[in-house]
Amino acid sequence: MGVDLLPDERVLWQGSPVRRSVFLRLDLRWMRFSLKFHAVVFAITAVIAGLVSTSLDLHEVWMIALATVVVPEVFHFTEPFIWRYRTLHRTTYYVTNQRVVSVPRRRARSARLAEIDNLSYVEEKDGSGYIRLDRRIMPDGYGNGTVAELIHVPDVHEVVDLLSGLTGRTPVAH
């Protein structure tokens, strides 16, 4: 098995993503929020660059703005999709009697059942789906140490019902 169990822990469900697509319908909500936020950051940077441009060459100002704002913002926007692309084909999900575990590569990430503050899901036509475990807007990525989402879960209703019974939370369908 790909996960080290805690004392008195047992696996109740195990599965892998059924599809390999890195995009989900719910990503559009995060993308709209992210684009608005990044537009504001870029506008503030442009104003500051305009104020500084009186003492520097205009070309230098825009190169500094590009290097310090635009490139990191592009990486921030694409990072969750790069994460999914690189790890989804190797990911295994586990639901135990104590936590939800995702093993995308060598290092497992987990969330204790008591820490799950949101249980929402989306079911696709084939019965697979997406399960959200917390209220973060941004998808999982390299910087997250805990599990926030399970994507392309086979038989999403089975897993949601199991998590609902373990956490006492009522699942919300989107």
Rosetta blueprint (number, residue, H / E / L):
1 M L
2 G L
3 V L
4 D L
5 L L
6 L L
7 P L
8 D L
9 E L
10 R L
11 V E
12 L E
13 W E
14 Q E
15 G E
16 S L
17 P L
18 V L
19 R L
20 R L
21 S L
22 V L
23 F L
24 L L
25 R L
26 L L
27 D H
28 L H
29 R H
30 W H
31 M H
32 R H
33 F H
34 S H
35 L H
36 K H
37 F H
38 H H
39 A H
40 V H
41 V H
42 F H
43 A H
44 I H
45 T H
46 A H
47 V H
48 I H
49 A H
50 G H
51 L H
52 V H
53 S L
54 T L
55 S L
56 L L
57 D L
58 L H
59 H H
60 E H
61 V H
62 W H
63 M H
64 I H
65 A H
66 L H
67 A H
68 T H
69 V H
70 V H
71 V H
72 P H
73 E H
74 V H
75 F H
76 H H
77 F H
78 T H
79 E H
80 P H
81 F H
82 I H
83 W H
84 R H
85 Y H
86 R H
87 T H
88 L H
89 H H
90 R H
91 T L
92 T E
93 Y E
94 Y E
95 V E
96 T E
97 N L
98 Q L
99 R E
100 V E
101 V E
102 S E
103 V E
104 P L
105 R L
106 R L
107 R L
108 A L
109 R E
110 S E
111 A E
112 R E
113 L H
114 A H
115 E H
116 I L
117 D L
118 N L
119 L L
120 S E
121 Y E
122 V E
123 E E
124 E L
125 K L
126 D L
127 G L
128 S L
129 G E
130 Y E
131 I E
132 R E
133 L L
134 D L
135 R L
136 R L
137 I L
138 M L
139 P L
140 D L
141 G L
142 Y L
143 G L
144 N L
145 G L
146 T L
147 V L
148 A L
149 E E
150 L E
151 I E
152 H E
153 V E
154 P L
155 D L
156 V H
157 H H
158 E H
159 V H
160 V H
161 D H
162 L H
163 L H
164 S H
165 G H
166 L H
167 T H
168 G L
169 R L
170 T L
171 P L
172 V E
173 A E
174 H L
